[in-house]
Amino acid sequence: MDKIYTVSQINKYIKLIFDKDEFLNNISISGEITNFKAHYTGHFYFTLKDDTSTIKCVMFKSFASLVKFKPQDGMKVTINGQVSVFERDGTYQIYCKTMTPDGLGDLYLAYEQLKKKLQLEGLFNPEHKKQIPFLPKRVGVITSRTGAVIRDIINVSTRRYDKVDLLVYPAAVQGVNVSSTVIKGLEAFNKLNNVDVIIIARGGGSFEDLFGFNDEALARKIFESNIPVISAVGHETDFTICDFVSDLRAPTPSAAAELVYPQYVDIVNKILLNKKRNLNAIKNYIERRRQYVERLKASKLEKVPLDKINKYRMLIDSNIKDGYNILKLRVEKYKSKTIQCITKLDALSPLKTLTRGYSVVENEERKVVKSIKDVSKDDRLNIILNDGKIKVIVD
């Protein structure tokens, strides 16, 4: 029967093979940095990649402290070190001794080029940033339907304010469909105009994971949005084009919820504080005015306004008296003219003529008969006299 080995024995054996290989013990490799992490102990952990493959790397503090630049995701570097096996996980990695910069990776170069282009066009300028509304009635969130991001936003929002109304548009936050789905979310919210502010949210990740948010079409759609947009993509140290063009950047999705929904108790306390300040300001103003009036009363200046008031009182009385006399004369004048007009009108009145013995003849249509030609036999007429009417028939 063949001998059976343990996993540890196999990993140790493979490590011995790697360690004995002179080629692997001193090797220089060029590639692009991704998933870079500077540990608090001073060690560097990262992945080196090319177009088709990746390899894990570690640089301990003793060597990392000698690196004169700050490694970042997207940088192309050349490292020198030893390829060995990490027995516990059964994986191999490069233990780096030196690192020299070798330009920027393709993705990072594309990011920098787009950033510079949009910046020159003014898409990042502060004057284009829209104001984030205070206590919005409804907030639109564009993020993955599942995952910790939406739960964090809901938890933080409801904890800070009790009247939370969130509308979620599910979108891809990693992969080739990021920009297209986020753009559709922006278009939907702007078309319906059913939210007051939009949050684009995604958790942290590598530069490659977040690269979908470095899309030019997405940046322009955010810039064109009529609704204010908050970018909450990645962690505090992660920056995307989406962050620069949005109206406000939040370092994390949870921070975005804090920016949108202030603490309820803070709002109440601020209102009470402002109320107290306003009341004190009004009381102080009234007291200053009262003291000013008291000083005027105690000074000789008090008599000056009283004298002016009395003077204008007498002037008003005199003007009222003069106006009354003028009005009375005009009334008498127009009264006399009115009597003259009435006398003339009375003299011309038809009724006055009737009192002198004349009469007026009317037909049935109440038209005045002026000639015998205006009547025929058997016509009915009315003869109007001073004291009444006589109805007659023409014979």
Residue pairs with C-beta under 8 A, 6 or more apart in sequence:
7 90
8 87
10 90
11 85
11 87
11 88
11 90
12 87
14 85
14 90
15 84
15 85
15 87
18 24
18 83
18 84
18 85
18 92
19 25
19 84
21 83
24 82
24 83
24 84
25 82
25 83
26 80
26 82
27 80
27 81
27 82
27 83
27 94
28 78
28 79
28 80
29 48
29 55
29 78
29 79
29 80
29 94
30 76
30 77
30 78
30 102
31 48
31 49
31 50
31 55
31 76
31 77
31 79
32 48
32 49
32 50
32 74
32 75
32 76
32 77
32 105
32 106
32 107
33 46
33 47
33 48
33 71
33 72
33 73
33 74
33 75
33 76
33 77
33 105
34 46
34 47
34 48
34 49
34 54
34 73
34 74
34 206
34 207
34 208
35 45
35 46
35 47
35 73
35 206
36 44
36 45
36 46
36 71
36 72
36 73
37 44
37 45
37 46
38 44
38 64
38 71
39 45
41 61
42 60
42 61
42 64
42 65
43 58
43 59
43 60
43 61
43 64
44 57
44 58
44 59
44 64
44 67
44 71
44 96
45 56
45 57
45 58
46 56
46 57
46 71
47 54
47 55
47 56
47 57
48 54
48 55
48 56
48 57
48 77
48 79
48 94
49 55
55 92
55 93
55 94
56 91
56 92
56 93
56 94
57 79
57 81
57 93
57 94
57 95
57 96
58 93
58 94
58 95
58 96
59 67
59 79
59 81
59 95
59 96
59 97
59 99
60 95
63 96
63 97
63 98
66 98
67 99
69 101
71 77
71 99
72 108
73 108
73 206
73 207
73 208
74 104
74 105
74 107
74 108
74 109
74 111
74 207
75 101
75 102
75 103
75 104
75 105
75 108
76 101
76 102
76 103
76 104
76 105
77 99
77 100
77 101
77 102
78 99
78 100
78 102
79 94
79 96
79 98
79 99
79 100
80 96
80 97
80 98
81 94
81 95
81 96
81 97
81 98
82 94
82 95
82 97
83 92
83 93
83 94
83 95
84 92
84 93
84 95
85 91
85 92
86 92
86 93
104 112
107 207
107 208
107 211
108 207
110 214
111 211
111 214
111 241
114 214
114 216
114 219
114 241
115 241
115 244
117 216
118 124
118 216
118 219
118 241
118 244
118 245
119 244
122 128
123 219
123 220
123 223
123 244
123 245
124 244
124 245
128 223
129 247
129 248
130 227
130 228
130 229
130 247
131 228
131 247
132 197
132 228
132 230
132 247
132 248
132 259
132 260
133 196
133 197
133 228
134 262
135 161
135 261
135 262
135 267
136 195
136 196
136 197
136 260
137 165
137 196
138 165
138 166
138 167
138 194
138 195
138 196
139 157
139 164
139 165
139 166
139 167
139 195
139 196
139 197
139 198
139 199
139 260
140 166
140 167
140 168
140 169
140 185
140 189
140 194
140 195
140 197
140 198
140 199
140 227
141 150
141 153
141 166
141 167
141 168
141 169
141 198
141 199
141 201
142 168
142 169
142 171
142 182
142 185
142 186
142 189
142 198
142 199
142 200
142 201
143 149
143 150
143 153
143 168
143 170
143 171
143 173
143 199
143 200
143 201
143 202
143 253
144 150
144 170
144 171
144 172
144 173
144 202
145 168
145 170
147 203
148 203
149 173
149 201
149 202
149 203
149 253
150 168
150 201
152 253
152 254
152 257
153 166
153 199
153 201
153 253
153 254
153 256
153 257
154 164
154 166
156 254
156 257
156 258
156 261
157 164
157 166
157 257
157 260
157 261
158 164
160 257
160 258
160 261
160 262
160 263
160 264
161 261
161 262
161 263
161 264
162 264
164 261
167 189
167 194
167 195
169 184
169 185
169 188
169 189
170 181
171 178
171 181
171 182
171 184
171 185
172 178
172 180
172 181
172 182
172 212
173 201
173 202
173 203
173 212
174 202
174 205
174 209
174 212
175 212
176 212
177 212
178 212
178 213
178 215
178 218
179 212
179 213
179 215
179 217
179 218
182 200
182 212
182 213
182 218
183 217
183 218
183 221
185 198
185 200
186 198
186 221
186 222
186 225
186 229
187 221
189 195
189 198
189 227
190 225
190 226
190 227
193 226
193 227
195 227
196 227
196 228
197 227
197 228
197 229
197 230
197 260
198 225
198 227
198 228
198 229
198 230
199 229
199 230
199 232
199 250
199 253
199 256
199 257
199 260
200 213
200 222
200 229
200 230
200 231
200 232
200 233
200 242
200 246
201 232
201 233
201 253
201 256
202 210
202 213
202 232
202 233
202 234
202 253
203 234
203 235
203 253
204 234
204 235
204 238
205 234
205 238
210 233
210 234
210 238
210 240
212 218
213 231
213 233
213 240
213 241
213 242
214 240
214 241
214 242
215 241
216 241
218 241
218 242
219 241
219 242
219 244
219 245
222 229
222 231
222 242
222 245
222 246
223 245
228 247
228 248
229 246
229 247
229 248
230 246
230 247
230 248
230 249
230 250
230 256
230 259
230 260
231 240
231 242
231 243
231 245
231 246
231 248
231 249
231 250
232 249
232 250
232 251
232 252
232 253
232 255
232 256
233 240
233 242
233 243
234 240
235 251
235 252
236 251
236 252
243 249
248 259
250 256
250 258
250 259
296 302
346 352
350 360
351 386
354 360
354 384
354 385
354 386
355 386
359 383
359 384
359 385
360 368
360 383
360 384
361 368
361 369
361 381
361 382
361 383
361 384
362 368
362 369
362 381
362 382
362 384
363 369
363 374
363 375
363 379
363 380
363 381
363 382
364 379
364 380
364 381
366 382
369 375
369 381
375 381
375 394
376 394
377 394
377 395
378 393
378 394
379 393
379 394
380 391
380 392
380 393
381 391
381 392
381 393
381 394
382 389
382 390
382 391
382 392
383 389
383 390
383 391
383 392
